[in-house]
Amino acid sequence: MKQVEKIPVVKKEVLMPFILITSLFALWGFANDITNPMVAAFGTVMEISTAKAALVQFAFYGGYATMAIPAALFVRKYSYKKGILLGLALYAFGALLFFPAAKYEVFGFFLGSLYILTFGLAFLETTANPYILSMGDARTATQRLNLAQAFNPIGSIFGMFVASKFILTALDSDKRNEVGTLIFTGLESTEKAIIRTHDLGVIRNPYVILGVVVMIMFAVIAISKMPKRDKNNNLGSASASFKRLFINGKYREGVFAQLFYVAAQIMCWTFIIQYAGHLGISKATAQNYNIVAMLMFLSSRFISTFLMKYINSKKLLTTFALGAMATIAGVILIEGVMGLYLLVTTSIFMSLMFPTIYGIALNGLSEEDSTLGAAGLVMAIVGGALMPILQGLIIDQERIGGFAAVNVSFVLPFLCFCFIFIYGYRTLKVYND
């Protein structure tokens, strides 16, 4: 009887570097999900529209789009470790800029801080994802990345917890009277100024603490021994890599699938608060629904990683996309708390999408092309910058064709999941390599 070869997901010799790099996934998960509720927080305290407040996501995810390709070129020239260290330095710097931003009370300053912070996240994601893929056999690469990415929602949950318990509940601008009306809106300008100063300080503090934590992580990585790329490996010209990537249909479509996935994820998680607010639920309580959504996401990520031992990842992606389309259809059509429950449930189906699209799109690429290929997939995170603003514009309409505008706005993530379903199907039928 022929013995089946057992391939380890992570080899013992790279276990410690794997753990260190995996911890970075939690770090950027924290940044992502402490920031999502800030759209609602800034909207109230700065007295701006939902669409303008969504510029928080434009700045946050715009940083990815700006820095992904430069990050990849930096890593190609130097090393994974140097790319990670530069990413951590930019991350810390952007977070610490929240201190002067709160002092001057300028919304644009906060946006600039987030923009610089995500320069660092772009370096980390562009570097860490392919680094994890390279830490073992190519046959277990997608499973290994799903395992590492499973720690991303752990950071996300912690970020949501901090936002809920230490930011949203402490905002004086979100206090309501006995009939549920915001007290802040009816105050005199001098009273509003005092509350605004307090609330911006509340928003500032977790980011400043985060900056200090990231600096500590910088020191740990700096003194740790990490696997190196083969010095004799000639990566060739970047322009040649770009050309090969452009004509690679599975990769090219994967970039668009990733763009639409990130857009859908950010819209679903950012506007849970607005959806719940339409039902008369406070921001702090609504954030608890976000935490439940993330717990579902985390549980499903571990389950789907296990299922990949037995089920083709392309089939799982296609099936999960169908599930997300079904729940979001319910969010659009059902007004009330059931729609909110379905919105939370959508996180189960989103769980495997990012790392699975990533792994499928990069599968089969040479090391020469994988770094720039990874950058293209990270650059696709720009979907999270553009679509929430459009959704915010829809939500600001209040009602559209007899439906609550907040319900109608979820047509956008529905269309995103449709594209992901098509990509999953095509990887099975057209690109089944």
C-alpha positions as a Markdown table, in Angstrom:
| # | Residue | x | y | z |
|---|---|---|---|---|
| 1 | Met | 0.0 | 0.0 | 0.0 |
| 2 | Lys | 1.4 | 3.3 | -1.0 |
| 3 | Gln | 1.9 | 5.7 | 1.9 |
| 4 | Val | 0.5 | 9.2 | 1.5 |
| 5 | Glu | 3.1 | 11.9 | 1.9 |
| 6 | Lys | 2.1 | 14.2 | 4.8 |
| 7 | Ile | 3.1 | 17.8 | 4.1 |
| 8 | Pro | 3.4 | 20.1 | 7.1 |
| 9 | Val | 1.6 | 23.4 | 6.8 |
| 10 | Val | 4.4 | 25.1 | 8.7 |
| 11 | Lys | 7.9 | 23.5 | 9.1 |
| 12 | Lys | 9.5 | 23.4 | 12.5 |
| 13 | Glu | 12.5 | 25.4 | 11.4 |
| 14 | Val | 10.4 | 28.4 | 10.4 |
| 15 | Leu | 7.8 | 28.1 | 13.2 |
| 16 | Met | 9.1 | 31.1 | 15.2 |
| 17 | Pro | 9.3 | 33.5 | 12.2 |
| 18 | Phe | 5.9 | 32.2 | 11.1 |
| 19 | Ile | 4.5 | 33.2 | 14.6 |
| 20 | Leu | 6.1 | 36.6 | 14.5 |
| 21 | Ile | 4.9 | 37.4 | 11.0 |
| 22 | Thr | 1.4 | 36.0 | 11.8 |
| 23 | Ser | 1.2 | 38.5 | 14.7 |
| 24 | Leu | 1.4 | 41.3 | 12.2 |
| 25 | Phe | -1.9 | 40.1 | 10.7 |
| 26 | Ala | -3.5 | 40.8 | 14.1 |
| 27 | Leu | -1.9 | 44.2 | 14.2 |
| 28 | Trp | -3.4 | 45.4 | 11.0 |
| 29 | Gly | -6.7 | 43.8 | 11.8 |
| 30 | Phe | -6.8 | 45.9 | 14.9 |
| 31 | Ala | -6.2 | 49.1 | 12.9 |
| 32 | Asn | -8.9 | 48.2 | 10.3 |
| 33 | Asp | -11.6 | 47.6 | 12.8 |
| 34 | Ile | -10.9 | 50.3 | 15.4 |
| 35 | Thr | -11.2 | 52.6 | 12.4 |
| 36 | Asn | -14.5 | 51.4 | 10.8 |
| 37 | Pro | -16.6 | 52.8 | 13.7 |
| 38 | Met | -14.8 | 56.2 | 13.4 |
| 39 | Val | -16.9 | 57.0 | 10.3 |
| 40 | Ala | -20.0 | 57.2 | 12.6 |
| 41 | Ala | -18.0 | 58.9 | 15.4 |
| 42 | Phe | -16.5 | 61.6 | 13.2 |
| 43 | Gly | -19.9 | 62.1 | 11.5 |
| 44 | Thr | -21.4 | 63.1 | 14.8 |
| 45 | Val | -18.6 | 65.0 | 16.6 |
| 46 | Met | -17.5 | 66.9 | 13.5 |
| 47 | Glu | -21.2 | 67.4 | 12.4 |
| 48 | Ile | -20.6 | 66.2 | 8.8 |
| 49 | Ser | -22.6 | 64.0 | 6.4 |
| 50 | Thr | -22.2 | 60.3 | 6.2 |
| 51 | Ala | -20.6 | 60.6 | 2.8 |
| 52 | Lys | -18.0 | 63.1 | 4.1 |
| 53 | Ala | -17.4 | 61.0 | 7.2 |
| 54 | Ala | -16.7 | 58.0 | 4.9 |
| 55 | Leu | -13.6 | 59.9 | 3.8 |
| 56 | Val | -12.1 | 58.1 | 6.8 |
| 57 | Gln | -12.2 | 54.9 | 4.7 |
| 58 | Phe | -11.0 | 56.8 | 1.6 |
| 59 | Ala | -7.9 | 58.0 | 3.5 |
| 60 | Phe | -7.4 | 54.6 | 5.2 |
| 61 | Tyr | -7.6 | 52.4 | 2.1 |
| 62 | Gly | -6.2 | 55.0 | -0.2 |
| 63 | Gly | -2.9 | 54.6 | 1.6 |
| 64 | Tyr | -2.9 | 51.0 | 0.5 |
| 65 | Ala | -3.4 | 52.0 | -3.1 |
| 66 | Thr | -0.6 | 54.6 | -3.0 |
| 67 | Met | 2.0 | 52.5 | -1.3 |
| 68 | Ala | 1.5 | 48.9 | -2.4 |
| 69 | Ile | 3.6 | 49.1 | -5.6 |
| 70 | Pro | 6.4 | 51.1 | -4.0 |
| 71 | Ala | 6.4 | 48.6 | -1.1 |
| 72 | Ala | 6.8 | 45.7 | -3.5 |
| 73 | Leu | 9.7 | 47.4 | -5.4 |
| 74 | Phe | 11.4 | 48.1 | -2.0 |
| 75 | Val | 11.0 | 44.4 | -1.0 |
| 76 | Arg | 12.4 | 43.2 | -4.4 |
| 77 | Lys | 15.4 | 45.4 | -3.9 |
| 78 | Tyr | 16.1 | 44.7 | -0.3 |
| 79 | Ser | 14.4 | 42.0 | 1.8 |
| 80 | Tyr | 11.2 | 40.9 | 3.5 |
| 81 | Lys | 12.5 | 41.8 | 6.9 |
| 82 | Lys | 13.4 | 45.4 | 5.8 |
| 83 | Gly | 10.0 | 45.8 | 4.2 |
| 84 | Ile | 8.3 | 44.8 | 7.4 |
| 85 | Leu | 10.5 | 47.1 | 9.6 |
| 86 | Leu | 9.8 | 50.1 | 7.3 |
| 87 | Gly | 6.1 | 49.2 | 7.4 |
| 88 | Leu | 6.1 | 49.1 | 11.2 |
| 89 | Ala | 7.9 | 52.5 | 11.4 |
| 90 | Leu | 5.3 | 54.1 | 9.1 |
| 91 | Tyr | 2.4 | 52.5 | 11.0 |
| 92 | Ala | 3.7 | 53.8 | 14.3 |
| 93 | Phe | 4.3 | 57.3 | 12.9 |
| 94 | Gly | 0.8 | 57.6 | 11.5 |
| 95 | Ala | -0.8 | 56.4 | 14.7 |
| 96 | Leu | 1.2 | 58.9 | 16.8 |
| 97 | Leu | 0.1 | 61.7 | 14.5 |
| 98 | Phe | -3.3 | 61.4 | 16.1 |
| 99 | Phe | -1.9 | 63.4 | 19.0 |
| 100 | Pro | -1.4 | 66.7 | 17.1 |
| 101 | Ala | -4.5 | 66.0 | 15.0 |
| 102 | Ala | -6.7 | 66.0 | 18.2 |
| 103 | Lys | -4.9 | 69.1 | 19.5 |
| 104 | Tyr | -5.8 | 71.1 | 16.3 |
| 105 | Glu | -9.2 | 69.5 | 15.9 |
| 106 | Val | -9.0 | 69.4 | 12.1 |
| 107 | Phe | -10.7 | 66.5 | 10.3 |
| 108 | Gly | -8.2 | 66.7 | 7.5 |
| 109 | Phe | -5.4 | 66.2 | 9.9 |
| 110 | Phe | -7.0 | 62.9 | 11.1 |
| 111 | Leu | -7.4 | 61.8 | 7.5 |
| 112 | Gly | -3.7 | 62.6 | 6.8 |
| 113 | Ser | -2.7 | 60.5 | 9.9 |
| 114 | Leu | -4.7 | 57.6 | 8.7 |
| 115 | Tyr | -3.3 | 57.9 | 5.2 |
| 116 | Ile | 0.3 | 57.7 | 6.5 |
| 117 | Leu | -0.6 | 54.9 | 9.0 |
| 118 | Thr | -1.8 | 52.8 | 6.0 |
| 119 | Phe | 1.4 | 53.4 | 4.1 |
| 120 | Gly | 2.8 | 51.2 | 6.9 |
| 121 | Leu | 0.0 | 48.6 | 6.5 |
| 122 | Ala | 0.6 | 48.5 | 2.8 |
| 123 | Phe | 4.2 | 47.6 | 3.4 |
| 124 | Leu | 3.2 | 44.9 | 6.0 |
| 125 | Glu | 0.5 | 43.3 | 3.8 |
| 126 | Thr | 2.6 | 43.4 | 0.6 |
| 127 | Thr | 5.4 | 41.7 | 2.5 |
| 128 | Ala | 3.8 | 39.4 | 5.0 |
| 129 | Asn | 1.3 | 37.7 | 2.7 |
| 130 | Pro | 3.9 | 36.4 | 0.2 |
| 131 | Tyr | 6.4 | 35.8 | 3.0 |
| 132 | Ile | 3.9 | 33.4 | 4.6 |
| 133 | Leu | 3.2 | 31.7 | 1.3 |
| 134 | Ser | 7.0 | 31.1 | 0.9 |
| 135 | Met | 7.4 | 29.5 | 4.3 |
| 136 | Gly | 6.8 | 25.9 | 3.2 |
| 137 | Asp | 5.6 | 23.7 | 0.4 |
| 138 | Ala | 3.6 | 25.3 | -2.4 |
| 139 | Arg | 0.9 | 22.7 | -2.1 |
| 140 | Thr | 0.0 | 24.0 | 1.4 |
| 141 | Ala | 0.5 | 27.7 | 0.6 |
| 142 | Thr | -3.2 | 28.7 | 0.5 |
| 143 | Gln | -3.9 | 26.7 | 3.7 |
| 144 | Arg | -0.9 | 28.3 | 5.4 |
| 145 | Leu | -2.1 | 31.8 | 4.4 |
| 146 | Asn | -5.6 | 31.0 | 5.6 |
| 147 | Leu | -4.1 | 29.9 | 9.0 |
| 148 | Ala | -2.1 | 33.1 | 9.3 |
| 149 | Gln | -5.0 | 35.3 | 8.2 |
| 150 | Ala | -7.2 | 33.6 | 10.9 |
| 151 | Phe | -5.3 | 35.8 | 13.4 |
| 152 | Asn | -6.3 | 38.9 | 11.5 |
| 153 | Pro | -9.9 | 38.9 | 12.9 |
| 154 | Ile | -8.5 | 38.3 | 16.4 |
| 155 | Gly | -6.9 | 41.7 | 16.1 |
| 156 | Ser | -10.1 | 43.0 | 14.5 |
| 157 | Ile | -12.2 | 41.8 | 17.5 |
| 158 | Phe | -9.9 | 43.5 | 19.9 |
| 159 | Gly | -10.1 | 46.7 | 17.8 |
| 160 | Met | -13.9 | 46.5 | 17.8 |
| 161 | Phe | -13.9 | 45.9 | 21.6 |
| 162 | Val | -11.7 | 49.0 | 22.2 |
| 163 | Ala | -13.9 | 51.1 | 19.9 |
| 164 | Ser | -17.0 | 49.9 | 21.6 |
| 165 | Lys | -15.9 | 50.1 | 25.3 |
| 166 | Phe | -13.4 | 52.9 | 25.3 |
| 167 | Ile | -14.4 | 55.2 | 22.4 |
| 168 | Leu | -18.1 | 55.0 | 21.4 |
| 169 | Thr | -19.4 | 54.7 | 25.0 |
| 170 | Ala | -17.2 | 57.6 | 26.1 |
| 171 | Leu | -18.4 | 60.1 | 23.4 |
| 172 | Asp | -20.4 | 62.9 | 24.9 |
| 173 | Ser | -21.6 | 63.9 | 21.4 |
| 174 | Asp | -23.5 | 60.6 | 21.2 |
| 175 | Lys | -25.6 | 61.0 | 24.4 |
| 176 | Arg | -29.3 | 61.0 | 23.8 |
| 177 | Asn | -32.3 | 62.3 | 25.7 |
| 178 | Glu | -35.3 | 60.2 | 26.9 |
| 179 | Val | -36.9 | 60.3 | 23.4 |
| 180 | Gly | -33.7 | 59.1 | 21.6 |
| 181 | Thr | -32.7 | 62.5 | 20.1 |
| 182 | Leu | -29.0 | 63.5 | 20.2 |
| 183 | Ile | -28.5 | 66.2 | 22.8 |
| 184 | Phe | -25.4 | 67.4 | 21.1 |
| 185 | Thr | -27.2 | 68.8 | 18.1 |
| 186 | Gly | -29.3 | 71.2 | 20.2 |
| 187 | Leu | -26.4 | 72.8 | 22.1 |
| 188 | Glu | -24.8 | 76.2 | 21.7 |
| 189 | Ser | -21.5 | 76.4 | 19.8 |
| 190 | Thr | -19.4 | 77.0 | 23.0 |
| 191 | Glu | -20.9 | 73.9 | 24.6 |
| 192 | Lys | -20.3 | 71.9 | 21.4 |
| 193 | Ala | -16.7 | 73.1 | 21.3 |
| 194 | Ile | -16.0 | 71.7 | 24.8 |
| 195 | Ile | -17.6 | 68.3 | 23.9 |
| 196 | Arg | -15.7 | 68.2 | 20.6 |
| 197 | Thr | -12.4 | 68.7 | 22.4 |
| 198 | His | -13.2 | 65.9 | 24.9 |
| 199 | Asp | -14.4 | 63.5 | 22.2 |
| 200 | Leu | -11.5 | 64.0 | 19.9 |
| 201 | Gly | -9.2 | 63.2 | 22.8 |
| 202 | Val | -11.2 | 60.0 | 23.4 |
| 203 | Ile | -10.7 | 59.0 | 19.7 |
| 204 | Arg | -7.0 | 60.0 | 19.9 |
| 205 | Asn | -5.8 | 57.9 | 22.9 |
| 206 | Pro | -6.1 | 54.3 | 21.5 |
| 207 | Tyr | -4.2 | 55.3 | 18.4 |
| 208 | Val | -1.4 | 56.8 | 20.4 |
| 209 | Ile | -1.2 | 53.7 | 22.5 |
| 210 | Leu | -1.2 | 51.6 | 19.4 |
| 211 | Gly | 1.7 | 53.6 | 18.0 |
| 212 | Val | 3.8 | 52.7 | 21.1 |
| 213 | Val | 2.8 | 49.0 | 20.8 |
| 214 | Val | 3.9 | 49.0 | 17.1 |
| 215 | Met | 7.3 | 50.5 | 18.1 |
| 216 | Ile | 7.8 | 47.6 | 20.5 |
| 217 | Met | 7.0 | 45.1 | 17.7 |
| 218 | Phe | 9.5 | 46.9 | 15.5 |
| 219 | Ala | 12.2 | 46.3 | 18.1 |
| 220 | Val | 11.3 | 42.6 | 18.4 |
| 221 | Ile | 11.4 | 42.0 | 14.7 |
| 222 | Ala | 14.6 | 44.0 | 14.3 |
| 223 | Ile | 16.5 | 41.7 | 16.7 |
| 224 | Ser | 14.9 | 38.4 | 15.5 |
| 225 | Lys | 16.5 | 36.1 | 12.9 |
| 226 | Met | 14.2 | 35.7 | 9.9 |
| 227 | Pro | 14.4 | 33.5 | 6.8 |
| 228 | Lys | 16.1 | 35.2 | 3.9 |
| 229 | Arg | 15.5 | 35.1 | 0.2 |
| 230 | Asp | 18.2 | 33.3 | -1.8 |
| 231 | Lys | 20.9 | 35.9 | -2.5 |
| 232 | Asn | 21.7 | 34.2 | -5.8 |
| 233 | Asn | 18.1 | 34.5 | -7.0 |
| 234 | Asn | 17.9 | 37.1 | -9.8 |
| 235 | Leu | 14.4 | 38.6 | -9.7 |
| 236 | Gly | 14.8 | 40.2 | -13.2 |
| 237 | Ser | 13.2 | 43.5 | -14.3 |
| 238 | Ala | 10.0 | 44.8 | -12.7 |
| 239 | Ser | 8.6 | 45.8 | -16.1 |
| 240 | Ala | 8.8 | 42.3 | -17.4 |
| 241 | Ser | 7.0 | 41.0 | -14.3 |
| 242 | Phe | 4.2 | 43.6 | -14.8 |
| 243 | Lys | 3.7 | 42.4 | -18.4 |
| 244 | Arg | 3.5 | 38.8 | -17.4 |
| 245 | Leu | 1.0 | 39.6 | -14.6 |
| 246 | Phe | -1.1 | 41.7 | -17.0 |
| 247 | Ile | -1.6 | 38.8 | -19.5 |
| 248 | Asn | -2.3 | 36.3 | -16.7 |
| 249 | Gly | -6.1 | 36.1 | -16.7 |
| 250 | Lys | -6.4 | 34.3 | -13.4 |
| 251 | Tyr | -4.2 | 36.8 | -11.6 |
| 252 | Arg | -5.8 | 39.8 | -13.4 |
| 253 | Glu | -9.3 | 38.8 | -12.5 |
| 254 | Gly | -8.1 | 38.0 | -9.0 |
| 255 | Val | -7.1 | 41.6 | -8.5 |
| 256 | Phe | -10.6 | 42.7 | -9.4 |
| 257 | Ala | -12.2 | 40.0 | -7.2 |
| 258 | Gln | -10.0 | 41.2 | -4.3 |
| 259 | Leu | -11.0 | 44.9 | -5.0 |
| 260 | Phe | -14.7 | 44.0 | -4.8 |
| 261 | Tyr | -14.2 | 41.7 | -1.8 |
| 262 | Val | -12.5 | 44.4 | 0.3 |
| 263 | Ala | -15.2 | 46.9 | -0.8 |
| 264 | Ala | -17.9 | 44.5 | 0.3 |
| 265 | Gln | -16.2 | 43.8 | 3.6 |
| 266 | Ile | -15.7 | 47.4 | 4.5 |
| 267 | Met | -19.2 | 48.4 | 3.5 |
| 268 | Cys | -20.8 | 45.6 | 5.5 |
| 269 | Trp | -18.7 | 46.3 | 8.7 |
| 270 | Thr | -18.7 | 50.1 | 8.5 |
| 271 | Phe | -22.4 | 50.6 | 8.0 |
| 272 | Ile | -23.6 | 48.0 | 10.5 |
| 273 | Ile | -23.7 | 51.0 | 12.8 |
| 274 | Gln | -25.8 | 53.1 | 10.4 |
| 275 | Tyr | -28.1 | 50.1 | 9.7 |
| 276 | Ala | -28.7 | 49.6 | 13.5 |
| 277 | Gly | -29.0 | 53.4 | 14.0 |
| 278 | His | -31.9 | 53.3 | 11.5 |
| 279 | Leu | -33.6 | 50.9 | 14.0 |
| 280 | Gly | -33.0 | 53.3 | 16.9 |
| 281 | Ile | -29.9 | 51.5 | 18.3 |
| 282 | Ser | -27.0 | 53.6 | 19.7 |
| 283 | Lys | -23.5 | 53.5 | 18.2 |
| 284 | Ala | -22.0 | 51.7 | 21.2 |
| 285 | Thr | -24.7 | 49.0 | 21.2 |
| 286 | Ala | -24.5 | 48.7 | 17.4 |
| 287 | Gln | -20.8 | 48.1 | 17.7 |
| 288 | Asn | -21.6 | 45.0 | 19.7 |
| 289 | Tyr | -23.3 | 43.6 | 16.5 |
| 290 | Asn | -20.0 | 44.3 | 14.8 |
| 291 | Ile | -18.2 | 42.3 | 17.4 |
| 292 | Val | -20.6 | 39.4 | 17.0 |
| 293 | Ala | -20.0 | 39.6 | 13.2 |
| 294 | Met | -16.3 | 39.4 | 13.7 |
| 295 | Leu | -16.6 | 36.4 | 16.1 |
| 296 | Met | -18.6 | 34.6 | 13.4 |
| 297 | Phe | -15.9 | 35.6 | 10.8 |
| 298 | Leu | -13.1 | 34.3 | 13.0 |
| 299 | Ser | -14.9 | 31.0 | 13.7 |
| 300 | Ser | -15.7 | 30.5 | 10.1 |
| 301 | Arg | -12.1 | 31.3 | 9.1 |
| 302 | Phe | -10.8 | 28.4 | 11.2 |
| 303 | Ile | -13.5 | 26.1 | 10.0 |
| 304 | Ser | -12.9 | 26.9 | 6.4 |
| 305 | Thr | -9.2 | 26.5 | 6.8 |
| 306 | Phe | -9.9 | 23.0 | 8.1 |
| 307 | Leu | -12.3 | 22.2 | 5.3 |
| 308 | Met | -9.6 | 23.0 | 2.7 |
| 309 | Lys | -8.0 | 19.7 | 3.7 |
| 310 | Tyr | -11.0 | 18.0 | 2.0 |
| 311 | Ile | -12.6 | 20.5 | -0.3 |
| 312 | Asn | -11.0 | 22.4 | -3.2 |
| 313 | Ser | -10.5 | 26.1 | -2.1 |
| 314 | Lys | -12.0 | 27.3 | -5.4 |
| 315 | Lys | -15.3 | 25.4 | -4.7 |
| 316 | Leu | -15.4 | 26.8 | -1.2 |
| 317 | Leu | -14.9 | 30.4 | -2.5 |
| 318 | Thr | -17.7 | 29.9 | -5.1 |
| 319 | Thr | -20.1 | 28.4 | -2.5 |
| 320 | Phe | -19.3 | 31.1 | 0.1 |
| 321 | Ala | -19.9 | 33.8 | -2.4 |
| 322 | Leu | -23.4 | 32.4 | -3.1 |
| 323 | Gly | -24.1 | 32.4 | 0.6 |
| 324 | Ala | -23.1 | 36.1 | 0.9 |
| 325 | Met | -25.3 | 37.0 | -2.0 |
| 326 | Ala | -28.3 | 35.3 | -0.2 |
| 327 | Thr | -27.8 | 37.0 | 3.1 |
| 328 | Ile | -27.2 | 40.5 | 1.6 |
| 329 | Ala | -30.3 | 40.0 | -0.6 |
| 330 | Gly | -32.2 | 39.7 | 2.8 |
| 331 | Val | -30.5 | 42.8 | 4.1 |
| 332 | Ile | -31.8 | 44.8 | 1.1 |
| 333 | Leu | -35.3 | 43.4 | 1.2 |
| 334 | Ile | -36.1 | 43.0 | 4.9 |
| 335 | Glu | -36.4 | 46.1 | 7.0 |
| 336 | Gly | -36.1 | 45.6 | 10.8 |
| 337 | Val | -33.9 | 43.6 | 13.1 |
| 338 | Met | -34.0 | 40.5 | 10.9 |
| 339 | Gly | -32.1 | 42.4 | 8.2 |
| 340 | Leu | -29.6 | 43.4 | 10.8 |
| 341 | Tyr | -29.1 | 39.7 | 11.8 |
| 342 | Leu | -28.6 | 38.8 | 8.1 |
| 343 | Leu | -26.0 | 41.5 | 7.8 |
| 344 | Val | -24.1 | 40.1 | 10.8 |
| 345 | Thr | -24.4 | 36.6 | 9.3 |
| 346 | Thr | -22.8 | 37.7 | 6.1 |
| 347 | Ser | -19.4 | 37.7 | 7.9 |
| 348 | Ile | -19.5 | 33.9 | 8.0 |
| 349 | Phe | -19.3 | 33.8 | 4.2 |
| 350 | Met | -16.8 | 36.6 | 3.9 |
| 351 | Ser | -14.3 | 34.7 | 6.2 |
| 352 | Leu | -12.3 | 32.8 | 3.6 |
| 353 | Met | -12.5 | 35.2 | 0.7 |
| 354 | Phe | -9.4 | 37.5 | 1.1 |
| 355 | Pro | -6.7 | 34.8 | 1.7 |
| 356 | Thr | -8.4 | 32.4 | -0.8 |
| 357 | Ile | -8.6 | 34.9 | -3.6 |
| 358 | Tyr | -5.0 | 35.9 | -2.8 |
| 359 | Gly | -3.7 | 32.3 | -2.8 |
| 360 | Ile | -5.6 | 31.4 | -6.0 |
| 361 | Ala | -4.4 | 34.5 | -7.9 |
| 362 | Leu | -0.8 | 34.0 | -6.9 |
| 363 | Asn | -0.7 | 30.2 | -7.4 |
| 364 | Gly | 1.7 | 29.2 | -10.1 |
| 365 | Leu | 3.5 | 32.5 | -10.2 |
| 366 | Ser | 7.3 | 32.5 | -10.1 |
| 367 | Glu | 9.1 | 34.2 | -7.2 |
| 368 | Glu | 10.2 | 36.7 | -9.8 |
| 369 | Asp | 6.5 | 37.8 | -10.2 |
| 370 | Ser | 5.0 | 37.0 | -6.8 |
| 371 | Thr | 6.2 | 40.1 | -5.0 |
| 372 | Leu | 4.7 | 42.5 | -7.5 |
| 373 | Gly | 1.7 | 40.2 | -7.9 |
| 374 | Ala | 1.2 | 40.5 | -4.1 |
| 375 | Ala | 1.4 | 44.3 | -4.4 |
| 376 | Gly | -1.4 | 44.3 | -7.0 |
| 377 | Leu | -3.6 | 42.3 | -4.7 |
| 378 | Val | -2.8 | 44.7 | -1.8 |
| 379 | Met | -3.4 | 47.7 | -4.0 |
| 380 | Ala | -6.9 | 46.2 | -4.7 |
| 381 | Ile | -7.7 | 47.1 | -1.2 |
| 382 | Val | -8.5 | 50.6 | -2.7 |
| 383 | Gly | -12.0 | 49.1 | -3.1 |
| 384 | Gly | -12.4 | 49.9 | 0.6 |
| 385 | Ala | -11.6 | 53.6 | -0.2 |
| 386 | Leu | -14.1 | 54.2 | -3.0 |
| 387 | Met | -17.2 | 52.2 | -2.4 |
| 388 | Pro | -18.1 | 53.3 | 1.2 |
| 389 | Ile | -18.3 | 56.9 | 0.0 |
| 390 | Leu | -20.8 | 55.9 | -2.7 |
| 391 | Gln | -22.8 | 53.9 | -0.1 |
| 392 | Gly | -22.7 | 56.9 | 2.3 |
| 393 | Leu | -24.2 | 59.1 | -0.5 |
| 394 | Ile | -27.0 | 56.6 | -0.9 |
| 395 | Ile | -27.6 | 56.4 | 2.9 |
| 396 | Asp | -27.8 | 60.2 | 3.1 |
| 397 | Gln | -31.0 | 60.0 | 0.9 |
| 398 | Glu | -32.9 | 58.4 | 3.8 |
| 399 | Arg | -35.6 | 56.8 | 1.6 |
| 400 | Ile | -35.4 | 55.5 | -2.0 |
| 401 | Gly | -38.5 | 54.1 | -3.8 |
| 402 | Gly | -40.4 | 53.3 | -0.7 |
| 403 | Phe | -37.4 | 51.5 | 0.9 |
| 404 | Ala | -35.1 | 52.8 | 3.6 |
| 405 | Ala | -32.0 | 54.1 | 1.9 |
| 406 | Val | -29.7 | 52.3 | 4.3 |
| 407 | Asn | -31.3 | 49.0 | 3.0 |
| 408 | Val | -31.0 | 50.0 | -0.6 |
| 409 | Ser | -27.3 | 50.9 | -0.2 |
| 410 | Phe | -26.4 | 47.2 | 0.3 |
| 411 | Val | -27.1 | 46.6 | -3.4 |
| 412 | Leu | -23.4 | 47.6 | -3.7 |
| 413 | Pro | -21.9 | 44.8 | -1.6 |
| 414 | Phe | -24.4 | 42.4 | -3.3 |
| 415 | Leu | -22.9 | 43.3 | -6.7 |
| 416 | Cys | -19.4 | 42.8 | -5.3 |
| 417 | Phe | -20.3 | 39.3 | -4.1 |
| 418 | Cys | -21.7 | 38.5 | -7.6 |
| 419 | Phe | -18.3 | 39.3 | -9.1 |
| 420 | Ile | -16.6 | 37.1 | -6.5 |
| 421 | Phe | -18.9 | 34.3 | -7.4 |
| 422 | Ile | -18.1 | 34.7 | -11.1 |
| 423 | Tyr | -14.4 | 34.6 | -10.3 |
| 424 | Gly | -14.7 | 31.5 | -8.2 |
| 425 | Tyr | -16.7 | 29.8 | -10.9 |
| 426 | Arg | -14.2 | 30.8 | -13.6 |
| 427 | Thr | -11.2 | 29.5 | -11.5 |
| 428 | Leu | -13.1 | 26.1 | -11.5 |
| 429 | Lys | -14.1 | 26.0 | -15.1 |
| 430 | Val | -11.6 | 28.2 | -17.0 |
| 431 | Tyr | -8.4 | 28.4 | -14.8 |
| 432 | Asn | -8.6 | 25.0 | -13.2 |
| 433 | Asp | -4.8 | 24.4 | -13.0 |
